[in-house]
Amino acid sequence: MSKKTSYLLGILITIIIGTLLYCYLCDSCHCFPGQEASAPVENNNNVVEAPEVKQVTKNAFMISDANGDFNIETNDNFNFKTSNFSILEPISEKITEGTLKLKDYLTNSSLKAVNITGYYRSDETNNSAYPNLGLARANSVKNYLVSQGISSKQINTNGELNDDINPDDESTLYGPLKFGVLTLKEGEKDEALEAACEDIRKNPLVLHFNTGQAQINLTTEQRQKIANISNCVDHLGVKVQIVGHTDNTGNAENNVVLGQNRADFAKTYLVSNGILESNIETSSKGPYEPIADNNTEEGRKENRRTVITIN
């Protein structure tokens, strides 16, 4: 075999081996009969899904009477920050105008009442004294209507979970409310309300907290009692009575002052949650009406209490 022939044969063998290696290592190639090309592998490591954009909810201020000729509607409404029950200022002039029309309608129709349902989201924090933020918002609107001359006896408040209301980028909820007009029956009594008020008289709300404490942590049952107290004040015209008590440690006169401070603190808390100051009376019994043995720490703790009831 000549030198030239050997050289050409070496080149041919190199080409054949290179081709075989290429076909063997290439997943997407099918050089041989029956060889299937494998699907290309997609690299999703860099794929970023766009965040879901929720449309901001803007409910109009609408009140109509299905059994009468009253109807108002405006795109403005009462607005709130998320996890808050204070109405955002300023309140639109159109809302004020609509409120005055509602006042005239209710004044001339004693058997009519406006029903306010406040909405709240499940991801909001309830910092109010009420069972939920929706009810707290409805009570804030109620107080505004009362300030405009509408009788609280013609206002009903409710709270309702509604995760379909969406705030804007600044956490503002526009009109998380629903309004309606109810027609009452002449002489009809709200037996459920009267029963709730009587229960408050028999089983007052009792709070235990330390002087200087800035927040009152309420149980679910206590929140409902405050909601019931608010309803009793609004619809039956009763007053809230708050009495502060102490144990017998220290000077008796100083304890009377301490009891009054506790009662006043509870009053401030209720006022901040929408119960009008003029409807609350406070007093102190100091150490003079113990309910437990002052000779034990547990007994003294029980005696350091603030009792909230209605007359």
Salt bridges, closest charged atoms under 4 A:
ASP65 OD2 - LYS112 NZ 2.87
ASP123 OD1 - ARG121 NE 3.04
GLU124 OE1 - ARG137 NH2 2.55
GLU198 OE1 - ARG201 NH1 3.38
ASP234 OD2 - LYS142 NZ 2.68
ASP247 OD2 - ARG304 NH1 2.74
GLU277 OE2 - LYS267 NZ 3.73
GLU297 OE1 - ARG300 NH2 3.10
GLU297 OE2 - ARG304 NH2 3.24
